[in-house]
Amino acid sequence: MKNLYIIGNGFDIHHNMPTSYKAFYRWLHEKSYYHVLTLIEKIYGCADATWWNDFENSLGEMEMYDYAQNQTRENYPNFSSDEFRDADWYDAEYSAENEFDEMLRAVKGSFTEWIESLPPADEKMKIPIVKSDSYFITFNYTLTLEKLYRIPANQIWHIHGQVNGSDEYILGHGKSRSVLEKELLDKEPSSDPSSSPEEIEEFYRDNSDFIFDRVKDTVLQNVASIQKPVQDIIQVNAARFEALKDVEKIIIYGHSLCGIDMPYIERIINNLSNFEKVRWEITYYSEQDKTRIIDFIRKYAIPECNVEMKQWSELQNKDQLSLW
């Protein structure tokens, strides 16, 4: 193949499809799915439009220490009660686990319903695309390439799943467990560095609690489980990435070139056999997009003479479309 297309969410948005996470937030309100918003707010402490606008990253932004404290406080057993049982030691832990499970089921269920309810792409927004000798990696779940552009399925890789596909949609934040663990540890109260060993021992005895510690571990484990498995996907699909090493042109439509999904693009760049000669075509909407593209070019030492930046309006030039 000669051409590699990398398709991001901006591609569907260009085709007048409401596929942004802000649109997902609006859809939840329109459907009156307030239970989803309530669960998010209870766990993350926020459920406004700003939080939802960066939905995947927001899943990794949580005040884990505060949440664990609240769960412990609300579910701490009454040891003096005649009704106390050994199982009560784990009430706070089970409460946090169940709340996370409920939230994830609600989010995934509504997300699936939303994706599968999206309107088709607007044919009037069609742009020129080279079908022959081309391969498409799309980060979108929709079938815009298949249905509007009639591109054969064997030329398309829906890297995170697709509408009506057999696999679950892949989404999540980009923080590793070690990063989350450090964030949780940074919230822990610390003793005075000048304290004596006896004072330090007393401090940790006063600030350590079996129930609280187990709740913190449960919260950490659950937030870590929502990490998008980018490295696993790269490893499992090593042969697919290897097959892209000889592409002559990379066309990026609608991808922000930052964030959780960048390791995929890094893997492609690092594997190119003729890096210095590969040509690039990258779309932008705004000046802010152009700045990100320039940062991307410089970060990966891509020869600037090989890069052509195009505004979406340029791609819809009538003369171009007449040749499509």
Secondary structure by P-SEA (a helix, b strand, c coil): ccbbbbbcaaaaaaacccccaaaaaaaaaaaccaaaaaaaaaacccccaaaaaaaaaaaaccaaaaaaaaaaaaccccccccccccccccaaaaaaaaaaaaaaaaaaaaaaaaaaaccccccccccccccccbbbbcccccccccccccccccccccccccccccccccccccccaaaaaaaaaaacccccccccaaaaaaaaaaaccaaaaaaaaaaaaaaaaaccaaaaaaaaaaaaaaaaccccbbbbccccccccaaaaaaaaaaaccccccbbbbbbbccaaaaaaaaaaaaaaccccccbbbbcccccccaaaaaac
